């Protein structure tokens, strides 16, 4: 069983947390301040879609945080992979909100109007595509850790053979 590493938070992790915070902020500021009761009710009807978006982004952040708790990596490959993941998170945030707004309208009738009305069916694939692109990045993170582990195991074997 892996134990969590306790390490000083790196600038890479701090930057990542800031980007996740910014992505969540983008979800909030996509709505304007209500100026009437009807506008307030429209915002209230949007809460379930916001909650779904929030939960998904927190889940991705939690997995990301767990990775850096276990493996305090800060090499070039990790920086590139982390940057790709953060890029997809920011690219994904608006399409995610759009997708859940449309879903909540279609399934529960929670929006005052259909966000997807008059839009091409191709738009349905944008949000899942952003989410799907994050999967390979997480897989590459795992591959980078495995390569590092194998290199360290090989170095340990060489050091033991030199000592004996």
PyMOL commands that set and color helices and strands:
alter all, ss='L'
color gray80, all
select helices_A, chain A and resi 11-29+37-45+47-70+76-108+121-163
alter helices_A, ss='H'
color red, helices_A
deselect
rebuild
show_as cartoon
